[in-house]
Amino acid sequence: MSNANKDNLSPGEPKPAPSVDFIRQAVVEDIKSGRFGGKVHTRFPPEPNGFLHIGHAKAIWIDYGIARDFNGLFNMRFDDTNPAKEEQEYVDAILNDARWLGAEWGDRLFFASDYFEKMYEWAEDLVKKGKAYVCDLRGDEVSAHRGTLTTPGKDSPWRNRSAEENLDLFRRMRAGEFADGSRTLRAKIDMAHPNLNLRDPVMYRILHGEHHRQGNKWCIYPMYDWAHGLEDSIEGVTHSLCSLEYENHRPLYDWFLDQLGIYHPRQIEFARLNLTYTVMSKRLLMELVKEGRVSGWDDPRMPTLAGLRRRGYTPEAIREFCRRIGIDKTDSTVDVQLLEHCLREDLNKRAPRAMGVLDPLRVVIENFPEGHTEELDAVNNPEDPSAGTRKVPFSRVLYIEKEDFKEEPPPKFFRLAPGREVRLRYAYYVKCVGVVKDPATRQVTELRCTYDPNTRGGDSPDGRKVKATLHWVSAEHAVKAEARLYEHLFTTPDPANAPEGKDWKSNINPASLEVREAFVEPSLKNAAPGHLCQFERLGYFCVDPDSTKERLVFNRAVTLKDSWAKIEQKGAKAT
């Protein structure tokens, strides 16, 4: 067995925590009472029908975090009960993402499909006890018979078949005699029960299809409500932690286990994560992928862990985000700015600085010697003195951002303009003495400037001051790159709800991706995919896997502007 916690704690002894949520309180109570022998054993049960998203990160960090904090066991367990939607690609992606996030399960990797035979035996047991029956109603007819919250359901015409007939039909279902959807196995509970989930729920459906692990061995597959509790019971899970939508399913979870008389874990529900400007439904995310609205599950605009990682998010930032939002019993929506704030906080401490120009304007320093290059010292990270410095080349021809120059500057614009002097980061004071324009368009194509050689490093010995510092790159030494600037994928905070008469995809932001031809400093020439850095004044960027030796591609992970920090500061002052 693999222990989820590497700390030297005795079994069941909780780690100190800065705050105790209601789930941890319940676990502490169970330990004190001796329930489950003082053990703590959790699991994360993803369905391999898509990639994990940021909502799953919260679930993983609850499941794994509680096992870790109480020196317990943690299982990674796939609920692979629907071959029509599941693929090995998703299994591999989920394992990769969960490991990247920081979850550890050692040798405790399990699959629901490995328990199919035992589940089938238990189903036969309920059939023999008269607690389950084969029903010939089609899916739409089952739904119609179910009733509503205010009206009871109606018994299936086949509800009172004998145990012998049901057992024969169920075995023939398994043998493949019947067509898809022609029959189901249903639990025999109460069609008038106030909880609709207990109105003779379906346990098995017929589905002839290739399973990614079982091949064609099975043509009947267990429903989630039937399989979920059995899987937990087989694995010895103590605390089955689920999102809030399963709260009304808990009585059914309990009923199945009680009827079988087998080991009974405790199910506890928590509120799932909802995030502004984001959809969290795998069904909706699948639509985006299949319709080509995004480049794939790992598109940096997607809320998937693969997409966030490709964009430049770190596991540390995501874990901190999960810690800050906490665990609640009430559904709410979290502002995406908090997630971005957590990333900025993390990258500010770890990301090396560099200079890149995303919208280049050529600058010629007229009084700088032609063919001459100077090597200037640049700080790698002002938040981390141990990161040291690097050399950046300075030459006669530079690139700056177009937006850093105005021929007719508006009020409070302190950057470069005709006759105005500014500081170049780590370099010199420069003054604009001329402007070159395209004769046809009258657009500015080049600036002519002079520099003050006495201001190397950015200070003036005569005490004169400038109001702006600009980033730049040496044109001769610059590395061509592609910069991908990402915005929210949707234009509205609640994109799943479209205006009346419109599809939810009408909320897709047509400006969610802007691609620019950029230049970056030569220290980034050999940057590998995944390399993170801050382009000074522009934001945090990550080298994309699309990069080649001939062409670097940078994804903007997040801008430098941090609205959430201002919100926190205002809140602190108010208190």
ABEGO torsion letter per residue (X at the ends): XBBABABBBBBGBBBBBABBBAAAAAAAAAAAAGBGGGBBBBBBBBBBAEBBBAAAAAAAAAAAAAAAAAGBBBBBBBBBABAAABBAAAAAAAAAAAAAAGBBAEABBBBAAAAAAAAAAAAAAAAAAGABBBBABBAAAAAAAAEBAABBBBBBAAAABBAAAAAAAAAAAAAGABBBGABBBBBBBBAABABAAABGBBABBBBBBBBAAAEAABABBBBAAAAAAAAAAAAGBABBBBBAAAAAAAAAAAAAAAAAGBBBBBBBBBBBBBBBGBBABAAAAAAAAAAGABAEAABAABABAAAAAAAGBBAAAAAAAAAAAEBBABBBBBBAAAAAAAAAAAAAAABBBBBBBABBBBBBBAABBBGBBBBBBBBABAABAAAEBBBBBBBABBBBBAAABBABBBBGBABBBBGBBBBBBGBBBBBBABBBBBAAAGBBABBBBBBBAAABGGBBAAGBBBABBBBBBBAAABBBBBBBBBBBABABABAABBBBGBBAAAABBAAABBBBBBBBBAAAAABBBGBBBBBBGAEBBBBBAABBAABBBBBBABBABBAAAAAAAAAAAAX
